[in-house]
Amino acid sequence: MQTSVYSAQKPLKVKYKEAPGSAMVVDHAKTSGKVASDPFHSEVEPMDGCGISIPVGVHAAVGGLHDAPTPGDLLCAALAACQDSAVRMVANLLGIELLELEVRVTAAADVRGTMAMDASVPVGFQSMTCDVRMKVKDGTSPDLLQKLQVAAERCCVVQQTLKSPPPVKTTFTY
């Protein structure tokens, strides 16, 4: 098991400097469902070919059964997982020994927007919070912890995407 982020990234940084185009990655996810006519259940495969499917349900606030994670829960999970990874990697690079780490993401939405009840209510989350709780080895410098915080927020792809969203193009094929 590789434990040094520096040694894992060093050859990649050389490669990306020599061939910047090789730094572009593309992630994928796709849905499926055993019964296409079921309005309340589906599955999502978060990475092509990974062999893992996550059940997806619909929130009770919009009439669903809420018996599986909702798309909003998965968005919160994506942010929590990305921020967790960023903290772990930056801590490793800075030589900070993490003893405990938990990232909790909460998002709030007024569902009247998605239910088309009030055109003045936006569809989507109106707020999101990302609460990072960690314990580090005693004696860790507060300045080093501040560097960790700044770098981990800056390096979190999901957080930065949510803060400055890219254009999203949707196509329908019949």
C-alpha positions as CSV (number, residue, x, y, z in Angstrom):
1,M,0.0,0.0,0.0
2,Q,1.4,3.4,-1.0
3,T,1.2,5.9,1.8
4,S,3.1,8.8,0.4
5,V,1.1,11.3,-1.7
6,Y,4.3,13.0,-2.7
7,S,5.8,9.8,-4.2
8,A,2.6,8.9,-5.9
9,Q,2.2,12.4,-7.5
10,K,5.8,13.1,-8.4
11,P,5.9,11.1,-11.7
12,L,2.4,12.4,-12.5
13,K,3.5,16.0,-12.1
14,V,6.4,15.3,-14.5
15,K,4.1,13.7,-17.0
16,Y,1.5,16.5,-16.8
17,K,4.1,19.2,-17.2
18,E,5.5,17.5,-20.3
19,A,2.1,16.6,-21.7
20,P,-0.6,18.9,-20.2
21,G,-3.3,17.1,-22.2
22,S,-2.7,13.9,-20.3
23,A,-3.9,15.6,-17.1
24,M,-7.5,15.7,-18.4
25,V,-9.6,12.9,-16.8
26,V,-13.2,12.1,-17.5
27,D,-15.4,10.5,-14.8
28,H,-18.6,8.6,-15.5
29,A,-21.8,7.5,-13.8
30,K,-24.9,5.8,-15.3
31,T,-28.3,4.8,-14.0
32,S,-30.3,1.7,-14.6
33,G,-33.3,0.2,-13.0
34,K,-34.8,-3.2,-13.0
35,V,-38.3,-1.7,-13.7
36,A,-38.2,1.4,-15.8
37,S,-41.8,2.2,-15.0
38,D,-41.0,2.5,-11.2
39,P,-41.1,6.2,-10.5
40,F,-39.5,5.9,-7.1
41,H,-36.5,3.6,-7.6
42,S,-33.4,3.2,-9.7
43,E,-29.7,2.3,-9.4
44,V,-26.6,4.3,-10.2
45,E,-23.2,2.8,-11.1
46,P,-20.8,5.5,-10.0
47,M,-17.9,4.4,-12.3
48,D,-18.1,2.5,-15.5
49,G,-17.3,-1.2,-15.0
50,C,-16.8,-0.9,-11.3
51,G,-19.4,-3.6,-10.6
52,I,-21.0,-1.5,-7.8
53,S,-24.5,-0.2,-8.0
54,I,-26.1,2.1,-5.5
55,P,-29.9,2.0,-5.0
56,V,-31.5,5.4,-5.5
57,G,-34.8,6.4,-4.1
58,V,-37.0,9.5,-4.2
59,H,-37.3,11.8,-1.2
60,A,-40.5,11.6,0.9
61,A,-40.9,15.4,0.6
62,V,-41.7,15.0,-3.1
63,G,-43.9,11.9,-2.7
64,G,-41.2,9.2,-2.7
65,L,-40.7,6.4,-0.3
66,H,-37.3,7.6,0.8
67,D,-36.2,4.0,1.3
68,A,-32.9,4.5,-0.4
69,P,-30.4,7.3,-0.7
70,T,-31.8,10.2,-2.8
71,P,-29.9,12.0,-5.5
72,G,-29.4,14.8,-3.0
73,D,-27.9,12.4,-0.5
74,L,-25.5,11.2,-3.3
75,L,-24.5,14.8,-4.0
76,C,-23.8,15.3,-0.3
77,A,-21.9,12.0,-0.3
78,A,-19.8,13.1,-3.3
79,L,-18.9,16.3,-1.5
80,A,-18.1,14.5,1.8
81,A,-16.0,11.9,0.0
82,C,-14.1,14.5,-2.0
83,Q,-13.4,16.8,0.9
84,D,-12.3,13.8,3.0
85,S,-9.9,12.7,0.3
86,A,-8.5,16.2,-0.1
87,V,-7.9,16.5,3.7
88,R,-6.2,13.1,3.8
89,M,-3.9,13.8,0.8
90,V,-3.0,17.4,1.9
91,A,-2.3,16.2,5.5
92,N,0.0,13.6,4.1
93,L,1.8,16.1,1.9
94,L,2.2,18.5,4.9
95,G,3.3,15.7,7.3
96,I,0.3,16.2,9.5
97,E,-0.7,13.0,11.3
98,L,-4.5,12.6,11.3
99,L,-5.8,10.6,14.2
100,E,-9.5,10.9,13.3
101,L,-11.4,12.5,10.4
102,E,-15.1,12.9,9.7
103,V,-16.7,15.0,7.0
104,R,-20.5,15.7,7.3
105,V,-22.3,17.5,4.5
106,T,-25.8,18.9,4.9
107,A,-27.9,20.4,2.1
108,A,-31.3,22.2,2.4
109,A,-33.8,22.6,-0.4
110,D,-37.3,24.1,-0.6
111,V,-39.0,21.4,-2.6
112,R,-41.8,23.6,-3.8
113,G,-39.4,24.6,-6.6
114,T,-39.0,21.0,-7.9
115,M,-42.7,20.4,-7.6
116,A,-43.4,23.5,-9.7
117,M,-45.6,25.0,-7.0
118,D,-44.0,28.5,-6.9
119,A,-42.0,29.9,-9.8
120,S,-40.1,32.1,-7.4
121,V,-38.7,29.2,-5.5
122,P,-35.5,27.9,-7.2
123,V,-35.1,24.2,-8.0
124,G,-32.1,22.9,-6.2
125,F,-30.3,23.3,-2.9
126,Q,-30.4,26.7,-1.4
127,S,-27.6,26.0,1.1
128,M,-24.9,23.4,1.7
129,T,-22.6,23.0,4.7
130,C,-19.4,20.9,4.9
131,D,-18.4,20.2,8.4
132,V,-14.9,18.8,8.7
133,R,-14.0,17.4,12.1
134,M,-10.5,16.0,12.7
135,K,-8.1,15.2,15.4
136,V,-4.4,15.5,14.8
137,K,-1.3,14.6,16.6
138,D,-0.6,16.8,19.7
139,G,1.8,19.6,19.0
140,T,0.7,20.2,15.3
141,S,1.3,23.8,14.5
142,P,-1.9,26.0,14.1
143,D,-0.2,27.6,11.0
144,L,0.2,24.1,9.5
145,L,-3.5,23.3,10.2
146,Q,-4.5,26.6,8.5
147,K,-2.5,25.6,5.5
148,L,-4.2,22.2,5.5
149,Q,-7.7,23.9,5.6
150,V,-6.9,26.3,2.8
151,A,-5.3,23.7,0.5
152,A,-8.0,21.0,1.2
153,E,-10.8,23.4,0.3
154,R,-8.9,24.5,-2.8
155,C,-8.1,21.0,-3.9
156,C,-11.6,19.5,-3.4
157,V,-12.9,19.1,-7.0
158,V,-16.5,18.6,-6.0
159,Q,-16.6,21.7,-3.7
160,Q,-14.9,23.8,-6.4
161,T,-17.4,22.5,-9.0
162,L,-20.3,23.4,-6.8
163,K,-18.9,26.9,-6.2
164,S,-18.3,27.5,-9.9
165,P,-20.5,25.1,-11.8
166,P,-19.6,24.2,-15.4
167,P,-22.3,24.3,-18.1
168,V,-24.3,21.1,-18.2
169,K,-25.7,19.8,-21.5
170,T,-28.5,17.3,-21.4
171,T,-29.6,15.3,-24.4
172,F,-32.6,13.0,-24.7
173,T,-32.6,10.1,-27.2
174,Y,-35.8,8.3,-28.0
